Amino acid sequence: QVQLQESGPGLVKPSETLSLTCAVSGFSISSGYFWGWIRQPPGKGLEWIGTIYQTGTTYYNPSLKSRVTTSVDASKNQFSLRLSSVTAADTAVYYCARLRLRLGELSDFDIWGQGTMVTVSS
Amino acid sequence: DIQMTQSPSSLSASVGDRVTITCRASQSISNSLNWYQQKPGKAPKLLIYGASNLQSGIPSRFSGSESGTDFTLTITSLQPEDFASYYCQQSHSIPLTFGGGTKVEIK
């Protein structure tokens, strides 16, 4: 059974860097899938942050691209998100998810972590 | 960016009702459209991918269809466990974008 679990600080100060890790179990992160981050501000909708492949290929939301970095650690079977210069607008539940390909193109998020709430506040 | 406009934003329905939710893309996205269900405090769950393909383990009362840039999620007989929020998502181009969501409430 494939499972994803986010971890990281629940409180980050403004202007600092938010760092989250997604541990993958029951499946090798090097098995040909993309991996992604999605966030959801309280009471609002979903926003795609970015996506990474095992080779390090990345795709980012242009609205966040200047502040986002993602990486894969195949030895630990996990991937990570760093979001710099955070403000209160970055307060959200952050989800990691597996992103499938369909006909060779990015498609759907078929497996999600439970999500972790990150609050930006001094 | 491709904008995904969902309607309605909320609806009230009874158990057994047929429910239809629509998602309109701002430009052609072929059939690169996925639907998710989200319950309060939980992660989204994939229901439909590629506009009309039922994800494994999802009940057959859920179905998806497309007509040009309009996509529809239909629940043929609403069950108590279906009261939730529903989101569409396009995967045609970067950035991947979601619709604003539809909350299905009990009448």
Contacts between the chains, C-beta under 8 A, distances in Angstrom:
chain1	res1	chain2	res2	distance
A	36	B	96	8.0
A	45	B	87	6.8
A	45	B	98	5.9
A	45	B	99	7.5
A	45	B	100	5.1
A	45	B	101	5.0
A	46	B	44	6.8
A	46	B	87	5.8
A	46	B	89	7.5
A	46	B	98	4.3
A	46	B	101	7.8
A	47	B	98	7.1
A	48	B	89	8.0
A	48	B	95	5.9
A	48	B	96	4.2
A	48	B	97	6.8
A	48	B	98	7.1
A	51	B	96	7.6
A	59	B	94	5.2
A	60	B	95	8.0
A	61	B	95	4.4
A	61	B	96	7.9
A	62	B	1	7.7
A	62	B	95	6.1
A	63	B	95	7.3
A	95	B	43	5.7
A	95	B	44	7.6
A	97	B	43	7.8
A	100	B	49	7.5
A	102	B	49	6.8
A	102	B	50	5.8
A	102	B	91	7.7
A	105	B	32	7.2
A	105	B	91	6.9
A	106	B	91	5.2
A	106	B	94	7.8
A	106	B	96	7.0
A	107	B	32	7.2
A	107	B	34	7.0
A	107	B	49	6.1
A	107	B	50	7.0
A	107	B	91	4.9
A	108	B	34	4.2
A	108	B	46	5.6
A	108	B	49	4.3
A	108	B	50	7.9
A	108	B	89	7.2
A	108	B	91	6.5
A	109	B	34	7.7
A	109	B	36	7.7
A	109	B	44	7.3
A	109	B	46	6.5
A	109	B	89	7.6
A	110	B	46	5.1
A	110	B	49	7.7
A	110	B	55	7.0
A	112	B	43	3.8
A	112	B	44	6.0
A	112	B	45	7.4
A	113	B	43	6.5
A	114	B	42	7.6
A	114	B	43	5.8
A	115	B	43	5.4
